[in-house]
Amino acid sequence: MSATAVSTTPSRADCADLLRRFGVPETALSTGGLVVRSPINGAEIARLQASSRGDVERVVGEAHAAFLAWRSIPAPRRGELVRLFGDALRAHKAELGRLVSIEAGKILQEGLGEVQEMIDICDFAVGLSRQLYGLTSGTRSAWSALLAPSTFPSPSGRGTPPSRSSAATASSGSRRRRRR
């Protein structure tokens, strides 16, 4: 879908078509009592089912269980999944940009910009997943001193980069760090 091929005023059919591309059945947009209106012109673009309190509690419980499992996965593996999310955002940027513009009442270019921000955040998070700040294991070891934040450069200039001498200091059992 190109940026020039879409109308600036969303319709029910436009919304249904976009969401169908992402696997949302049209019945999910037409069988509920919650009316969804376009912030652009106030036209009805969907009707959604309301969730019960029990539904919300179940979903929150499932999300909490997923969080507990997710946090036990090593950061580089989590980063790989975030990289795949970023790839999916890139592959569907035009459709997602249109969806964001419909949902928020923004022009298409702003919707595309929102999706680009999501992509940029994924790229940033992947980079963070490969950085080591602080301890990386549950036990104290010679390497934990080397991986402590104070051994890396900081904007204040306090830390020093890891070197053979700092590794030797860490492995000798000394907790002192060399400063330059």
C-alpha positions, 0 to 999 in steps of 0.5 A: 500500500503506497502513501498516495493510494489511501484516502485521508478519511478512514472508512469501516471497509478500510479498517476491516481491510487493514486488520484482515491483513494482520489476521483479525477477522471482520466479525471481531470489528462488527459484533460488539456494543462498543462503537469506535469512531474516527477521530478525523470525522466521527464516523463509525469505523468498528464495533468491538466486544467489551471485556468482562472483569474476569476476562481482564483478570485472566489476561493480566494473569497470563501476561504476568506469567509470561513476564516471569518466564521472559525475564529468565531468558538471557538478554541476547536471546530476548534481543533476538526476538525484539530484532524479529519484531523490528523486522516485522514492523519494517515489513508492514510499515505502510499498513501499520502507518495507515492503521496508526493514522486512523486510530490517532487521527493523524496524517499518514506521514505522522503514522509512518513516523510513529511506526519508524519510532517503533522500529528505532526502539527495537534497534536500540533495544537489540543493542542494549541486549548485547551490552553488559552493565553490572553483574551478569551472573548470580554468583560473585566471580573474578569476571564480575569485577571486570563487568561492573559499571565502574570499569567502563567509560562514562560521560563523567569519565569515571570508568576506565575501559577494560584492559589486560591490567584490569582483567589481571587485577580482577582475577588476582582477587583485588577489588581495586580498579585502576583509574586513568 
